[in-house]
Amino acid sequence: MTQGSIYALMVGFALPVLFSQLFQQLYNTADAFIVGRCLGTNALAAVTSSGTLIFLMISFFMGTAMGASVVISRYFGAGSAGNVSRAIHTVLAFGLVSGLALTVVGVAFTPTFLAWMQTAPEVMPEAVEYFRYYFLGSLPLVLYNICRSVINALGDSRRPLYYLIISSVLNVLLDLLFLAVFHWGVWSAAIATVLSQAVSVVLCMAYLLREGNIFTVQLGKIRFHRDMLSEIMRYGLPSGVQNSVIAFANVIVQSQINSFGSLAMAAYGTHAKIEGFGFLPITSFNMASTTFISQNLGAKQYERAKKGARFSILAAVLLAEAIGACCYFFAPQLIALFDQTPGVIALGVKQARTVALFYCLLAFSHSVAAVCRGAGKAFVPMCVMLSVWCVIRILYIMLVMRLAGEIGYIYWAYPLTWGISSVIYLVYYLRSDWVHGFEQ
């Protein structure tokens, strides 16, 4: 990505990432849609409420994968094949250890986590089932995110798309088989997701094991290289902490939502699925931006990196506002796709029409954060997210729940904190020397 048209390269990279993210969303969304239709509102609430806790559990490891992506992109842009190989083998070792650890913690502490989140009693049994079977598949979940980050860092966003198409179609077919044909419980939806994710990992590893490339993986060489692990953690640890902070804040919000009952849980979780789909183009541009900036700064092409950053931020903000307008006007129809219960639709529409027109602020914050990560400045977004999206958001929710106790005030926590973080990011982007982040 260090030569050729900036706009064509970034769009060409972002489009396969967009479709990859789309099929990634199909995993849990297919579970939610089919579970809601086959097993009812309580089962839907059990599945849709899982997103925040699952993201909390895996967010740190996803952030580390981002750090590895930055390191690999930088050395790939600089033409350092030896460091590229050592970084890939190190992050794969990290993924193996992390996946096994997450399996043990997730399975053992599922009831504790759900009780802490104030999960409604009528939802608890099915939620425990879903979570435990989901976390049994933690190893392929973590490894897939790492393998995808590695392949994307090398400038290839097409192969992860092809692999995800295969696994996503498999996931939908297994959901239909387990739930609609065999009439198994909500746990079978988690099993379908785990099996499909494992197929993605096998396909990714088959590609990385292919001989004759500078990134060829050799199973016997998968181990921790201390200096490379230190570098990956230097860029990945802040991203991991940032993701964990966001996830923790969302779990706090989810626990407050849960206190309003199963209808509120189903509505909140359903809106999260819709928002996840709607925000995919922005996420795709952010991933393209991080890889583009890392490779060009590694090659010391500073002006090219600046132009790419400006383009990615502008494109993300404009796309986000267009998507937000669509979500605002079509909220009733979108919520009804998952659950036609009047109470669920009413609450889902209320949330959508509170936050959707502020998506431009969310996009701006995420876009500048992506620029910072690509420039080796991952500590900056970590600090902003910790102070604004965690501390301020939680304090606001605690205050309004004590004073008012009305669910609509919880929804306003998001636009409020998006606005504050956007102001901070704007000042940093305009006044800092982020293009020399690796040298500093």
N, C-alpha and C positions, 0 to 999 in steps of 0.2 A: 504493500500500500504506500510505498515511498515514491512511486512514479505513476504518471498518468493523471487523468482528470480527477480532481478531488471529489466533485459531486457524483460522478459516475461510479467511482470506487466505493464511496460511502453508501450510496443507494444500492449498488450491487451487492454490498456486504450485508446491508440492513434487511433487504427483502427476504433472503433465505432465513435470516435470524427471525424475522417477523413470522414467517410460516412455521419455523421451528417452535417459537413461543406459542403460536396458535395451537399446534398439536400437543404441546406440553400442557396447556390449559385443558385440553380435552380429557386428560387423565381424570382429574377430580371432577370436572364438570359433567363428564359422562356418568361418573358415579352418582353425582347429585341428581341429575336429570332422571336417570333410570331408577335410582332408589326412591326418589319422590313419587314417581309414577307407580312403582310396584309395591312399595312398602309403607307409604304414607308420610304424614308431616313429621312425626317423632323421629323416624329413621332419617328423613331429610335433614332435620335439625342436628342429628348426631353426626352426619357426614359434613354438612356445611360449616358447622362450628369447629371442625377439626383443622381448618386452614391456618388459623392463627397459632395454635399450639404446634402443629407440624413445622410451620415456618420458624417458630422460636427454636425448635430442636435442631433444625438443619441449617439455620441462618449463619451460624459461625463458620461452618464448613464451606458453605457457598461463598462466604466472604474470602476465605483463604484461597478458594479456587480463583476468585477474581485477582488476588495478589499474584498467584502463579501465572495467570494470564498476562498480567503487566510485565512480569519478569521475562517470560518467554517471548512476548512481543518485542520487548526492548532488545534482547540478544539476537532475535531473528532479524530485526531491522538493521542491527549492527553487523550481521553476518557471522556471528560467533556460534558455530555449530556445536562445539563441545559444551558450552554453557547451556545451550538449548536442550541438549540431551540430558545433562545432569539435572536440570530443573524439572524436566518431565518425569524422570525416574524418582526424584525426591517427592514430588507432589502425589504421585501414584502410591508411594509408600504411606504418605500421610493419609490418603483416602482409605486405604485398607484398615489402618489402625482406627481412624475416626468412625468408619462405618460399623465396625465391630463394637466399639464403645457405645455408640448411639443405640445399637440394638439392645444392649443390656440395660441401659438407663431407661430407654423408652418403654420397653416391655415391663420392667420392674415397677416403674413409678407412674404408669398411666392413671390408675384410680386416684392417686394423690394429686396429680396435675389437674384432673377434671374436677375434683372436689374443690381445689383452690380456685378454679375458674367459676365456681358457683353454678355448675351445670345443673339444669333442672332435673329433679328426681325421675320424672317420666322418661327422660332422654338418656339418663346415665347408663343403664345396662347396654344399650346398643352402641353408645359412644365408646365404652370400654372395649367392646368387641372390635369395633372398627379400628381404634387406635392401636391396640395390641397387635393385630394382624398386620397393620400398616408398618409398624416399627420393626417387625420381624424382617422386613425387606429394606432395612436402613442401608445395608452395604451396597446393593445396586443403586439405591437412590443417591448416595454420596458419590459413588464412583462415576455414575453417569454425569453428574454436574461437573466433576473434575475433568473427565474425558472431553466433554463438550467445550469446556474452557480452553483446554489444550489445543484442540483442533481449531477453534475460533482464533486463538492467539497466533496461529500459523497463517492466518488470512483465509482460511477455508470455512465458510459458513454454510456450504451446500450439503456436505456429507451429514452433519448432525440433523439437517432437515430430512434427508432421505430416511435416516434411521428412525427418526421420530414418527414419520408417517407410518412406517411399518408397525411400530410398537403401539401407536395410538389407535390404529384400526384394530389391532389385536385386542387392545383394552376394551373397546366398545363391544367387540364380538364376545369376549369373555363375560362382560357385564350382562349382556343379553342372555347368554347361556346360563350363567349362574343364577340370575335373579328372575328372569322372565320364563325360562324353561324349567330349571331345576327347583326354583322357588326357595333357594337358600336364603340365609339371613344377611344382614348388613355387612357382616364380616367378609362375605365372599366378594364384595366390591373392592375391599382392600386387597384381597388376594389377587384379583384381576389386575389391579394397578401394579403390584409388586412383580408379578410374572412379566407384564409388559415392559416394565422398567429394566428387568434383567435382560430381556432381548436387546434393548438399546445398548446396554453395557457390552454385551458379547459382540455386537456389530462394531462398536467404537474400538474395542480392543483388537479385533481382527484387522482393522485398518492400521492402528498404531504399531502392530506387530509386523506389518509388511516390511520386508527387507529392501534395502537400497535407498532409504531416505535419511536425511540428517536427523530426523526425529524418531527413527526406528526404535521401538521399545524392545528390550531383551529382559525376559522375566527374571533371569538371574541377577540382573543389575538393579532391580527395584529395591532401593534402600535409601536411607537418609544420608545425604551429603550435608555435613554440618554448616558449611558456609552458604550453600544454596538454600537450605532450610531457613537460615537466618535472614537471607534476603527476601525469600517468599513471605516470611512472617512479618518482615518490616513493612511490606506493602499490603499483605493480606490481612494481618491482625487488625489494623484499624477498620478495614472493610467488614471483617467478621464481627467486630464489636458493634459497628454501625448497624449491621443487619440485626444483630441480637437485640440492640437497643430498640429499634423500630418494632421488632417482633414482640419484645417485652411490653412496650407501650400498647400494642394492639391486643395483647392478652389481657391487659388491665381493662381496656375498653370492652373486650369480649366478655369479661367477667361481669361488668356492669350491665351489658346487654342481656346476659343470661339471667340476671335477677328479674327481668321483666317477663320471663316465661318462654315456652317453646315457639310461640308465634313470632316473638321478637328475635329469637335465635335464628329461626328459619329465614326471616326477612333480611336480617343483617348478613347472614352467610350467603344468601342468594345474591344480594347486591354486591358482595365481595367478588363473586364469580363473574358477574357482569362487568364490574369495574376492571377485573383482571384481564378480561378479553379486550375491553375498550382501550386499555393502556398498553397493549402489546406493541403498536407502532412506535411509541415513545421509548419503551424498553429496548426495542431493536436499534433505534438510532443511538441510544446511549451505549450499547455494546459495541456498535460500529465505531463510535467516537473514541472509546477507551482504547480499542485496538489500533485505530488509525493514529492517535496521538502518541501512544507508546512506541510504535514502530518508527514514526517520523522523528520523535525526539531522540530515539536511539541512534538514528542516522543523522542527527543534528540539523534537521531541516525545520527550523523554528517557525519561519513565516508560514510554511505549508501547514504546520500543526495549528497555528492560530486561525487560518482560514477554515480548516476543517472543524474547529471548535465552534466558530461563529455559525457555520452552516448547520451543524447538528443541533445547536441550541434553538435557532430560529425555526427549523423544521419541526422539532419536537413541540415547541410552544403552540405553533399554528395548528398542528395536528390534534393536540390535546384539546384545544378549545372547540374545534369542529366536532370531535368525538363527544365532548361534554354536552354540546347542544343537542346532539342526537339522543344521548342518554336522558337528558332533561325532558324532551318532548315525548319520547317513546317508552318512558319508564314503566307505565302500567302493562304494556304488552310484553316487555322484556321480563319483568318479574313473574308474570303469569305463565311464561314458558316453563318455569320450574315448579310453581305451586299456585293453584287457582283459589286457594283459601282467601276469602276477602280480607281477613285481618293481616295476613302475610303481605298481600298486595299493597294494602294501605300503608303499612310501615315501610316496606321497600321503596315505594314511590316517594314517601316523605324524605327518606335518606337521600335518594337519588337527586331530588330537586333541591336539596340543601347543598350538596357538594359538587354537582356535575359542572356547573359554570365556573368553578374555580380550578378546574383541571390544569389550566395554563400555569398556575402557580406551582402545582405539584410537578409538572413537566420541567419547568425552569429549574427548580431545586435539584431534581434528579439529573438534569443535563449538565449543570455545572459540577455536580458531584462526580459524574462520569469523567469530565475533563480533568478534574483534580486527581482521580485515581490513575488515569492514563499518564499523567505527568509525575507520578510518584508522590503525590501529595494527599494520600488517603487519610492522613491524620486530620485534615481540615474537615471533610464531610463527617467524620466520626464525631468531632467536637460539636458541630452544628446539630447533628441528629440527636446526640446525647442531651444537649441543653434544651433544644426546642421541641423535637418530636417525642422526647421521653419526659423530661422533667416538667416543662411547661404544659404539655398535653395532659399529663397525669394530674398535676396540680389543678388545672382548669376543671377536669372532670370531677375530681373530689369536691371542689368548691361548689359547682353547679348542682351536683347530686345532693349535697347537704342542704343547699338553699332551695332548690326547686324540685328535684327528683323526677323530672320529666325527660323522656327518652330523646326528644328533639334536641335538647341542649348537648347531648353526647355527640350527635352528628356534627354539630358546629365546631367541635374540637379540631376537626381535620382542616377546613378552610383557614381557621385562625392560625394554626401552626404552620401550614404551608405558606401563608403570607409572610410570617415573621422570618422563616428560613430563607425565603426568596430575597428579601431585603439584604440579609447578611451575605448571601451568595453573590448578589449583584455587586456589592461593595468589594468583596474579595476578588472577584473576577476582573473588575476594572482596575484595581489598584495594586494587585500583587504581581510578582515575577514568576508566575507558575510555569512558564516554558523552560525554566532552568531548574526544575524540581529535582532531576536526577543528579545534577552537578552539585547541588547545595548540600 
